[in-house]
Amino acid sequence: MPLRRRHLIAASAAALAVPAVSWANGFPNRPMRIVVPFSAGALTDIIARIYAEKLAPMLGQPVVVDNRPGAGGVTASQLVLSAPADGHTLLFVSSAHAANPALRKSLPYDTERDFSGLALLASSPSLVVVNSSHPAKHLQDLIALARQRPGDLNYGSAGIGSATHLAGEYFRAEARLDMVHVPYRGVQEAVAAVAAEQLDMAFPPIALALPLIRAERIRALAVTSPERVPALPDMPTVAEAGIPGFDSSIWYALVMHAGTPRPLMERLAQKVLSVSDMPDVAERLRSQGLLQDRRTLDAFDAFIASEIRKLGTLVRNSGIQPE
């Protein structure tokens, strides 16, 4: 278990306290790498580059973003685990990191055992969006319409098992609706289909939906976070609109090889929090519709474990077949 692993690492570090502290003080001693499981230009890539840019002068070494898309993040994860566990290689993850154990029949690693959480950086609530001419003006209208026409309404996502698919399944289950899922290559395509009146709804991240909302091509009915967001302060939450306790967000974070010495992780976590505290970084994240988070190390490990359980239950209940 993650906390037990932490205690073992801490005990080992204590036994070698002077060398470990000395090593941490001299860290890093060569360029660092943030491996991103998605292509350049994706939101994960944008956030990773914000942190890489700020961390480099603080650490005194270049911080390179290495895009390694493929297999839903498994390719990038294996790359990080194959690198030395010396703190110089980080993995940038989204909530897919916690969903993969349920979405894959088998993984070449154990997510909880082999990775340690460094820092949870931000989360991106989704929006429930429809076409601007859709008869549903409010979320209650959409729910009522879906109940009147079971199996008739549809929603699009970035593909089976994607975060936007899981958000739609969570909404369907919590609202007790019968709707049809239509997978696309990416959430951009799904939202474009909503704008073109080819789909009833989608659940895109806020930053992706905002330009189309402002152009009045789609209409947002609710935000999926527990609280309203600064980017859309007048937009009600799904919970406010009739589904109490609803909470669905895509989160973004940094994790590391579980064998990384604790002093190095503590040093890195402090630096990452310092970057998060920079006003220009906070503003750049807000402009992407993101909400910041400050959980690190043990607290973040506990969060990952809870997300693995939550998303695993959602995948099993939705009938998604692991690949």
C-alpha positions as CSV (number, residue, x, y, z in Angstrom):
1,M,0.0,0.0,0.0
2,P,1.2,3.5,-0.7
3,L,1.4,4.7,3.0
4,R,3.2,1.6,4.0
5,R,5.7,2.1,1.1
6,R,6.2,5.7,2.4
7,H,7.0,4.5,5.8
8,L,9.6,2.0,4.5
9,I,11.2,4.6,2.3
10,A,11.2,7.1,5.3
11,A,12.8,4.4,7.5
12,S,15.5,3.8,4.9
13,A,16.1,7.5,4.5
14,A,16.5,7.9,8.3
15,A,19.1,5.2,8.4
16,L,21.2,7.1,5.8
17,A,20.1,10.6,6.9
18,V,23.4,12.5,6.2
19,P,24.1,11.0,2.7
20,A,20.4,11.4,1.7
21,V,20.3,15.1,2.8
22,S,23.6,15.8,1.0
23,W,22.3,14.1,-2.1
24,A,19.0,16.1,-2.0
25,N,21.0,19.4,-1.6
26,G,23.0,18.5,-4.8
27,F,19.8,17.6,-6.7
28,P,19.4,17.8,-9.6
29,N,22.8,17.4,-11.2
30,R,21.7,17.0,-14.8
31,P,18.8,18.0,-17.1
32,M,15.4,16.8,-15.9
33,R,12.6,15.4,-18.0
34,I,8.8,15.6,-17.7
35,V,7.2,12.8,-19.7
36,V,3.8,13.7,-21.0
37,P,1.5,10.8,-22.3
38,F,-0.2,13.1,-24.8
39,S,0.7,15.0,-28.0
40,A,2.0,18.6,-28.0
41,G,-0.9,21.1,-27.7
42,A,-3.1,19.0,-25.4
43,L,-4.0,20.6,-22.1
44,T,-1.7,18.1,-20.3
45,D,1.1,19.3,-22.5
46,I,0.3,23.0,-21.9
47,I,0.3,22.6,-18.1
48,A,3.5,20.5,-18.2
49,R,5.3,23.2,-20.1
50,I,4.1,25.9,-17.7
51,Y,5.7,24.0,-14.9
52,A,8.8,23.0,-16.8
53,E,9.5,26.7,-17.7
54,K,9.3,27.8,-14.1
55,L,11.0,24.9,-12.5
56,A,14.2,25.1,-14.7
57,P,15.6,28.3,-13.1
58,M,14.5,27.2,-9.6
59,L,16.4,23.9,-10.0
60,G,19.3,25.2,-11.9
61,Q,18.9,22.6,-14.7
62,P,16.9,22.5,-18.0
63,V,13.5,20.8,-17.6
64,V,12.5,19.1,-20.9
65,V,9.0,18.1,-21.8
66,D,9.0,14.7,-23.6
67,N,5.8,13.9,-25.4
68,R,5.2,10.1,-25.5
69,P,1.5,9.5,-26.5
70,G,0.2,6.0,-26.9
71,A,-1.8,3.2,-25.2
72,G,-3.8,5.7,-23.0
73,G,-0.7,6.7,-21.0
74,V,0.8,3.2,-20.6
75,T,3.7,3.9,-23.0
76,A,4.8,7.0,-21.1
77,S,4.3,5.2,-17.7
78,Q,6.6,2.4,-18.8
79,L,9.2,4.8,-20.0
80,V,9.3,6.5,-16.6
81,L,9.6,3.2,-14.7
82,S,12.4,2.1,-17.0
83,A,14.4,5.3,-16.1
84,P,16.6,5.5,-13.0
85,A,14.6,6.3,-9.8
86,D,16.9,9.2,-9.1
87,G,14.3,12.1,-9.3
88,H,15.4,13.3,-12.8
89,T,12.4,11.8,-14.6
90,L,8.8,12.8,-13.8
91,L,5.5,11.7,-15.3
92,F,2.7,14.1,-16.0
93,V,-0.6,12.4,-15.6
94,S,-4.3,13.1,-15.8
95,S,-7.2,11.2,-14.1
96,A,-6.6,8.5,-16.7
97,H,-3.8,7.4,-14.5
98,A,-6.3,6.3,-11.9
99,A,-8.8,4.9,-14.5
100,N,-6.4,2.7,-16.4
101,P,-6.3,-0.2,-13.8
102,A,-10.1,-0.7,-14.6
103,L,-9.9,0.1,-18.3
104,R,-7.0,-2.4,-19.0
105,K,-7.3,-6.2,-18.6
106,S,-3.7,-6.0,-17.5
107,L,-1.1,-3.4,-16.9
108,P,2.7,-3.9,-17.1
109,Y,2.9,-2.2,-13.7
110,D,0.9,-1.7,-10.5
111,T,-0.3,2.0,-10.4
112,E,-0.3,2.3,-6.6
113,R,2.8,0.2,-5.9
114,D,5.1,1.4,-8.7
115,F,4.3,5.2,-8.7
116,S,4.4,7.8,-6.0
117,G,2.4,10.9,-6.2
118,L,4.4,14.1,-6.2
119,A,1.9,16.9,-6.6
120,L,-1.7,17.3,-7.6
121,L,-1.7,20.6,-9.6
122,A,-5.2,21.3,-10.9
123,S,-8.5,20.0,-12.0
124,S,-10.7,20.8,-15.0
125,P,-14.4,20.5,-14.4
126,S,-16.4,19.6,-17.5
127,L,-19.5,21.3,-18.8
128,V,-22.7,19.8,-19.9
129,V,-23.2,21.4,-23.3
130,V,-25.9,21.2,-26.0
131,N,-26.4,23.0,-29.3
132,S,-27.4,26.6,-29.0
133,S,-30.8,25.8,-30.6
134,H,-31.4,22.7,-28.4
135,P,-34.9,22.7,-26.7
136,A,-33.2,22.2,-23.3
137,K,-32.5,25.6,-21.8
138,H,-31.6,24.3,-18.4
139,L,-30.2,21.0,-17.1
140,Q,-33.5,20.1,-15.6
141,D,-35.0,20.4,-19.1
142,L,-32.4,18.1,-20.5
143,I,-33.0,15.5,-17.8
144,A,-36.7,15.7,-18.3
145,L,-36.3,15.3,-22.1
146,A,-34.1,12.3,-21.7
147,R,-36.5,10.6,-19.3
148,Q,-39.4,11.2,-21.8
149,R,-37.4,9.7,-24.6
150,P,-35.4,6.8,-23.2
151,G,-32.6,5.6,-25.5
152,D,-33.2,8.5,-27.9
153,L,-30.7,11.2,-26.7
154,N,-27.0,10.7,-27.3
155,Y,-23.7,12.2,-26.1
156,G,-20.3,12.2,-27.5
157,S,-16.8,11.7,-26.0
158,A,-13.1,11.4,-26.8
159,G,-13.5,7.6,-27.0
160,I,-14.4,4.6,-24.9
161,G,-12.9,4.9,-21.5
162,S,-11.8,8.5,-22.0
163,A,-12.3,11.1,-19.2
164,T,-15.2,12.7,-21.2
165,H,-16.8,9.3,-21.6
166,L,-16.6,8.6,-17.9
167,A,-18.0,12.0,-17.1
168,G,-21.0,11.2,-19.4
169,E,-21.5,7.8,-17.8
170,Y,-21.3,9.3,-14.4
171,F,-24.0,11.8,-15.4
172,R,-26.2,9.2,-17.0
173,A,-25.9,6.9,-13.9
174,E,-26.5,9.6,-11.3
175,A,-29.5,11.1,-13.3
176,R,-30.8,7.6,-14.0
177,L,-31.0,8.2,-17.7
178,D,-30.9,5.9,-20.8
179,M,-28.7,7.6,-23.3
180,V,-26.5,6.4,-26.2
181,H,-22.8,7.0,-26.2
182,V,-21.1,8.0,-29.4
183,P,-17.2,7.8,-29.3
184,Y,-15.1,10.2,-31.4
185,R,-11.4,10.4,-31.9
186,G,-11.2,13.4,-29.6
187,V,-13.4,15.6,-27.5
188,Q,-12.9,18.5,-30.0
189,E,-14.7,16.4,-32.6
190,A,-17.6,15.5,-30.2
191,V,-18.1,19.2,-29.3
192,A,-18.0,20.1,-33.0
193,A,-20.7,17.5,-33.6
194,V,-22.8,19.1,-30.9
195,A,-22.4,22.5,-32.5
196,A,-23.4,21.0,-35.9
197,E,-26.6,19.5,-34.3
198,Q,-25.3,16.0,-34.9
199,L,-25.3,15.2,-31.1
200,D,-27.5,16.1,-28.2
201,M,-24.7,16.8,-25.7
202,A,-21.1,16.4,-24.7
203,F,-19.0,16.9,-21.5
204,P,-15.9,18.9,-22.6
205,P,-13.4,20.7,-20.4
206,I,-14.2,24.3,-19.8
207,A,-11.3,25.8,-21.8
208,L,-12.2,23.8,-24.9
209,A,-15.9,24.8,-24.8
210,L,-15.6,28.5,-24.0
211,P,-14.8,29.8,-27.5
212,L,-17.9,28.0,-28.9
213,I,-20.0,29.2,-26.0
214,R,-18.9,32.8,-26.7
215,A,-19.6,32.3,-30.4
216,E,-23.1,31.1,-29.4
217,R,-22.7,27.8,-31.2
218,I,-23.2,25.7,-28.1
219,R,-25.0,26.3,-24.8
220,A,-23.6,25.3,-21.4
221,L,-26.2,24.0,-19.0
222,A,-24.1,23.2,-15.9
223,V,-20.5,22.6,-14.6
224,T,-19.6,19.3,-13.1
225,S,-17.5,20.5,-10.2
226,P,-18.9,20.7,-6.6
227,E,-18.6,24.5,-6.7
228,R,-19.0,27.1,-9.4
229,V,-15.9,28.2,-11.3
230,P,-14.4,31.7,-11.7
231,A,-14.4,31.3,-15.5
232,L,-18.2,31.0,-15.5
233,P,-19.4,32.4,-12.2
234,D,-23.1,32.4,-13.2
235,M,-23.1,28.8,-14.4
236,P,-24.9,26.4,-11.9
237,T,-23.3,23.2,-10.9
238,V,-24.9,19.8,-11.8
239,A,-25.5,19.4,-8.0
240,E,-27.3,22.7,-7.8
241,A,-29.3,21.8,-10.9
242,G,-30.8,18.7,-9.3
243,I,-28.2,15.9,-8.8
244,P,-26.9,16.3,-5.2
245,G,-23.3,15.4,-4.6
246,F,-22.3,15.3,-8.2
247,D,-18.5,15.8,-8.7
248,S,-16.7,15.0,-11.9
249,S,-13.4,16.6,-12.9
250,I,-10.4,15.7,-14.9
251,W,-7.3,16.3,-12.7
252,Y,-3.7,16.9,-13.7
253,A,-0.6,16.0,-11.6
254,L,3.0,14.9,-11.4
255,V,4.0,11.4,-10.2
256,M,7.4,9.7,-10.0
257,H,8.9,6.2,-9.7
258,A,8.0,4.9,-6.3
259,G,11.7,4.1,-5.7
260,T,12.7,7.7,-5.7
261,P,14.4,8.7,-2.4
262,R,12.0,10.6,-0.2
263,P,14.3,13.7,0.4
264,L,14.4,14.3,-3.4
265,M,10.6,14.0,-3.6
266,E,10.2,16.4,-0.7
267,R,12.5,18.9,-2.4
268,L,10.7,18.7,-5.7
269,A,7.3,19.0,-4.0
270,Q,8.4,22.2,-2.4
271,K,9.6,23.6,-5.7
272,V,6.4,22.6,-7.5
273,L,4.3,24.3,-4.8
274,S,6.4,27.4,-5.2
275,V,5.6,27.4,-8.9
276,S,1.9,27.0,-8.2
277,D,2.0,30.1,-5.9
278,M,3.3,32.3,-8.7
279,P,0.6,34.8,-9.7
280,D,1.2,34.5,-13.4
281,V,1.0,30.7,-13.2
282,A,-2.3,30.9,-11.3
283,E,-3.6,33.2,-13.9
284,R,-2.5,31.0,-16.8
285,L,-4.2,28.0,-15.2
286,R,-7.4,30.0,-14.6
287,S,-7.4,31.1,-18.2
288,Q,-7.6,27.4,-19.1
289,G,-10.6,26.9,-16.8
290,L,-8.6,25.1,-14.2
291,L,-8.9,25.0,-10.4
292,Q,-5.6,24.7,-8.5
293,D,-4.9,22.1,-5.9
294,R,-2.0,21.8,-3.4
295,R,-2.0,18.1,-2.3
296,T,1.4,16.5,-2.4
297,L,3.2,13.2,-1.4
298,D,1.1,11.2,1.1
299,A,-2.0,13.3,0.7
300,F,-1.8,12.9,-3.0
301,D,-1.2,9.2,-2.8
302,A,-4.3,8.8,-0.7
303,F,-6.2,10.8,-3.3
304,I,-5.0,8.5,-6.1
305,A,-6.0,5.4,-4.2
306,S,-9.5,6.8,-3.7
307,E,-9.8,7.8,-7.4
308,I,-8.7,4.3,-8.5
309,R,-11.6,2.9,-6.4
310,K,-14.1,5.5,-7.6
311,L,-13.3,5.2,-11.3
312,G,-13.0,1.5,-11.1
313,T,-16.6,1.3,-9.7
314,L,-17.8,3.6,-12.4
315,V,-16.1,1.6,-15.2
316,R,-17.6,-1.7,-14.0
317,N,-21.1,-0.3,-13.5
318,S,-21.1,1.4,-16.9
319,G,-20.4,-1.9,-18.7
320,I,-17.2,-0.7,-20.3
321,Q,-15.2,-3.7,-21.3
322,P,-11.5,-3.5,-20.4
323,E,-9.1,-3.7,-23.4
